[in-house]
Amino acid sequence: MSETIMPVLESRKLVFIHIPKAAGTSISKALGIFGCRNTGINEIYDPTIHFGHESQHATAREIFQHLENTKRDPYAYTWFTVCRDPFAKMESEYYWRKSWDREVKELEFFDFFTTYIPYALKNSSKVQYRHFLPQHRFIVLDELKIKCFKIEKDYEDLHRFLAEHANIKNIPRSNVSNKKQFSDKSKREKAERIIKKLYDLDYQQLGY
């Protein structure tokens, strides 16, 4: 199996857990393990392939099981991920989806937070809503130590990590949302409270 179809850089024994909307596309491209266009609803999920369409966002447990199933030792790899403030992540999700997702194109900012996100979170076990899975669920794996970088403050540490473990000197920016500041302060604050309630464990466990 080619390493380009899963989030594992076999040549460097490196596993990247790609949490959606947290610089993952840029990092995957820098690592040379990006091989798909990740827009559009896709119902197909192949448990033997963890990089392709929405299944690129495999959880640590899914990757761990895949490595074991293909007779590779998960403990022989260095595991890492990048996380993001939950509200900023969902704000980015909204503006990214506005450009292509037929379910979101006509939604206003506040409606996305009050109606769409709760529904998508409830259905986040489905492939097309994997982006709404809480971040801590991507990295829950007691068996392993997973290095987690915060996109807001750990970018220099991430650069040093990638330089050391993958000989990468530059991370190109990819898949950047065309984000605008939502002008209604009151509704924005309500949206923030909604996310803090829905993703309370992300705030607690990731330290936001």
N, C-alpha and C positions, 0 to 999 in steps of 0.2 A: 504493500500500500504506500502510495506516495505521500510524503510528509506535507505536500502542498494542499491536501484535501482535509487536513485536520489542524487544530491549533497547537501543534507540537512541532518544534524545530528539532528534529531528531539529531541532526549533526552537532547540535550544542546541548542536547539533553535538556531542553527548555520547554515548559508548558505555559502558555498564556491563556488565562481564563478571561474571555472577552465579554465583559459586562457592557451591554448596549449603551450608546451615547456617553461614553467615558474615554474618548480618544482611542478606542479599540481598533478602528479601521486604520488609523495612521500607524499604530504600533504593528498591526498585522502586516501591513505593506512593508514597513521597515524590516520586519523579520523575514519577509518573503513567503508568508503563509496565508496570503489573502488571495482567494481564487473565485470569488463570486460577486454577483450584483445583488445586494441584499434589500431590494425593494419589491413590493408586491406581496399579496397574500399567497402563501404556499402551504398546502395541507400535507405535503409529502415529508415524512421524517424517517430517515434510515438510521437506526441505532448503531450501525457499524461505521458510519461516517459522521464525524463531528466537525466538519468544516464544509459548508455548502448551504446556500440559502439561509433560512433562519437557524438551522442546526449548527451554524458557526458559533452560536452563543451557548455552547455546552457548559453545564455546571461542572464543578470540580469532581463531583461523584460520578457523573457520566463519563468524564475523561478517564478517571481512575479505573472504572470498570472496563472501559474500552481497552486501555493498556493491558490490563490483566487478561482480557479475552484474547488479545493478540500476542499473549505470552511475553510481555515486556514488564519490567519491574517499575512500578510507579515511583518507588522510593529512589530510583536512580536519576530522577529528573529534578530540576529546580523549577518550582511553581511560583507564578506571580500573577497579579492582576492590578487593575487601576479602577478606583471607585470615584464617586462624585457626589456632591451634595444632592440629596434626593429631589429637592424642588428645582434646582438648576438643571438637573438631568431631565425632568419631565417637561420643563420649559423648552429645552432643546428638542425633546421628542416631538412636542407640538409643532414647532416651526419646521422641523424636518419632514414630518408627515403631511403638513399642509401642501407641500410641493408635489406629492404623488398619491397619497392614500385617499381613495374615494370615500372612505368612512369619515375622514377628518376634514377634507377640503372645505366643506361648508360650515364647519363648526367654529364658533367664536372661542377666543382664548378661555374665558371663564367656563363655558359649557364643556370644554374638553376636560377640565378638572372636576366639574361637578357630576358629569354623567359618563363620559367615555372612560376615564381612568378607573373609576370604581368597577365598571363592567369588565374592562380589560384585565385588571388585577384579579378579579374573581375567576377569570378564564385564562390566567397566565400559564396554566399547564398545557394549553394548546399552542402549537407552533407559531401561529400568526400573532399571538399576544405575548411571546416570550420576552419582549422588550420591557414588559411591565412586571416581570418577576422581581420581587425584592432583591436588592443587591446581596444581602447577607446569604440568601439562598444559593447564590452562585459559588460561594466559597465555604460552605459548611462541610467540613470533612475533618473529623477529629484525628484521622490517621496521619495527616500531613501538616507541615508548616507551610503556609502560603504567604508570600510576601505581598502586602497590599499597599499600593501607593495612592495617595489622595491627589487628584488632578489639580486641585487648587493650590497646594503648597509643596508637593513632593516632586515636581517636575525635574528639578536638578538632580535629585537622588535617582529618579527613574532613568535619566540620561546616563548617569554613572553606572547604574546597574546594567543597562543594555550595552554600554561600551565594554564592560567587564565580561559579561556572560555571552554576548552575541557579536561583539566587535562592531557595533552600530554607533556611528558618530552623529547621525542626524535622523530626526523623526519628522517626515513631511506631514503637513496638515491635510487631512482628507475628510470628506463627508461632513463639512462644516455647515451648520444650519444658518439660514438667513434670518437671524433672530432680531426682533425688534422689542423695545421696551413697552410692555403693556401699560397704557396710560392711566387706567382707572386704579388708583392706589388702594381704595377700599376693597375692590374685587380681587386685586392681586394679593392682598393680605389674607383674604378669605381662602384663596387658592392655596396659599402657603400653609394655612392651618389644616386644610383638607389633606395635603400631602404629609404633614407631620403626624396626622392621625392614622392615615392609611399605611404609612411606611415608618411607624414608630420604632420598630426593631432595627431598621437601617440607621436611624439617627442614634440609637443607643449603642449598637454593636460596632458601628463604623466611626463613632465619635464625632458626629455632626451636631 
